[in-house]
Amino acid sequence: MECGRMVSRHARVRTGLNSSNPCCFVYYHWIYRYVPTGQTSSALHYTFLGQFEYAKSIVNPQWFLNISSVYFFAIYDAYENTVSNNKLFDWEQIRFLKKNYQDKNFNMPFKKTNVQGD
């Protein structure tokens, strides 16, 4: 019994769960590009010091405004990956439990059918 390894190689390939996620690398590239170019770290530092006018003068708004889209993409990507991983885990768990714990002679009392609602 391989209880610790629930995700098979076939399932990883099917859902794109490889050892490296390209979205992660793209996200970090964007952050390392936008933060220094937009002077975000310096502006945040001067904002904490209370020098709001100087922080506004050094920030590059064209690059600074793109940071929100990068963060929202990261949030969306994390949500999508979480949902797909949860579906994959449910599928693998059902398969594992049926294979290892369900009796071979067990008949389901109610079979699922595709019923269209009104």
KAQUI-V613256 format. One record per residue. PHI is phi in whole degrees, 0 to 359 (none if undefined). D_CENTER is the distance of its C-alpha to the mean C-alpha in Angstrom with 1 decimal. Layout:
phi->PHI d_center->D_CENTER
phi->PHI d_center->D_CENTER
//
This chain:
phi->none d_center->29.4
phi->253 d_center->26.1
phi->287 d_center->24.3
phi->286 d_center->21.9
phi->255 d_center->20.6
phi->278 d_center->19.3
phi->268 d_center->17.2
phi->280 d_center->19.8
phi->296 d_center->19.8
phi->298 d_center->20.3
phi->292 d_center->17.2
phi->295 d_center->15.0
phi->291 d_center->16.8
phi->296 d_center->16.6
phi->260 d_center->12.9
phi->82 d_center->12.3
phi->272 d_center->11.1
phi->270 d_center->13.4
phi->288 d_center->14.2
phi->231 d_center->12.7
phi->257 d_center->9.6
phi->295 d_center->11.5
phi->296 d_center->8.9
phi->296 d_center->9.0
phi->292 d_center->12.7
phi->296 d_center->13.1
phi->299 d_center->11.4
phi->294 d_center->13.8
phi->297 d_center->16.6
phi->298 d_center->16.3
phi->297 d_center->16.5
phi->292 d_center->19.4
phi->272 d_center->21.1
phi->282 d_center->20.9
phi->295 d_center->21.6
phi->290 d_center->24.9
phi->291 d_center->26.0
phi->275 d_center->25.7
phi->56 d_center->27.4
phi->292 d_center->24.7
phi->295 d_center->25.4
phi->294 d_center->29.1
phi->296 d_center->28.9
phi->294 d_center->26.9
phi->299 d_center->29.5
phi->290 d_center->32.4
phi->292 d_center->30.9
phi->294 d_center->30.8
phi->281 d_center->34.4
phi->91 d_center->35.4
phi->264 d_center->36.3
phi->291 d_center->34.5
phi->295 d_center->36.8
phi->292 d_center->36.3
phi->296 d_center->32.5
phi->292 d_center->32.8
phi->284 d_center->35.1
phi->268 d_center->33.1
phi->285 d_center->29.7
phi->263 d_center->29.2
phi->295 d_center->28.0
phi->296 d_center->27.0
phi->271 d_center->24.3
phi->296 d_center->23.6
phi->288 d_center->22.6
phi->282 d_center->20.0
phi->297 d_center->17.9
phi->297 d_center->16.8
phi->293 d_center->15.4
phi->294 d_center->13.4
phi->294 d_center->12.0
phi->293 d_center->11.4
phi->296 d_center->9.6
phi->296 d_center->7.2
phi->295 d_center->7.0
phi->297 d_center->6.9
phi->295 d_center->4.3
phi->296 d_center->1.9
phi->296 d_center->4.8
phi->299 d_center->5.4
phi->295 d_center->3.8
phi->295 d_center->5.4
phi->297 d_center->8.2
phi->292 d_center->8.9
phi->293 d_center->9.0
phi->294 d_center->11.2
phi->295 d_center->13.3
phi->296 d_center->13.8
phi->296 d_center->14.8
phi->300 d_center->17.2
phi->297 d_center->18.7
phi->293 d_center->19.2
phi->293 d_center->20.6
phi->298 d_center->23.0
phi->297 d_center->24.1
phi->296 d_center->24.7
phi->293 d_center->26.6
phi->295 d_center->28.7
phi->291 d_center->29.6
phi->261 d_center->30.6
phi->234 d_center->31.8
phi->274 d_center->32.9
phi->293 d_center->36.6
phi->295 d_center->37.4
phi->267 d_center->39.9
phi->284 d_center->37.7
phi->251 d_center->37.8
phi->293 d_center->35.4
phi->292 d_center->37.5
phi->230 d_center->35.6
phi->273 d_center->33.9
phi->287 d_center->31.0
phi->233 d_center->32.2
phi->277 d_center->30.8
phi->253 d_center->32.6
phi->276 d_center->32.3
phi->278 d_center->32.6
phi->286 d_center->35.0
//
